[in-house]
């Protein structure tokens, strides 16, 4: 979740916001076999949704503010929370794949 190499913990995992580096600059771990795909986005949607939806329902039932005010609060919060969580969640998914030796992170090459 810190954006570091799952093997050594020193090298960077990302070379851009969501672009995974090809290999660790510190230990040489190859990151090309990772297959995070859409799982990080789904997990972020679930996490942010579990925060925003109950909050919106509670505020609506107890205070009933104008719709414009609600949109001015919920939309930016949802956007900012999603952007802040996306990279750490993607790093956690890649780290989990590495820890479970999934998708080519296995130390033993496949036999023909």
Buried (B, 14 or more C-beta within 10 A) or exposed (E): EEBBBBBEEEBBBBEEEEEBBEBBBBEEBEBEEBEBEEBBBEBBBEBBEEEBEEEBEEBEEEEEEEEEEBEEBBEEBBEEBBEEBBBBBBBBBBBEBBEEEBBEBEEEEEEE
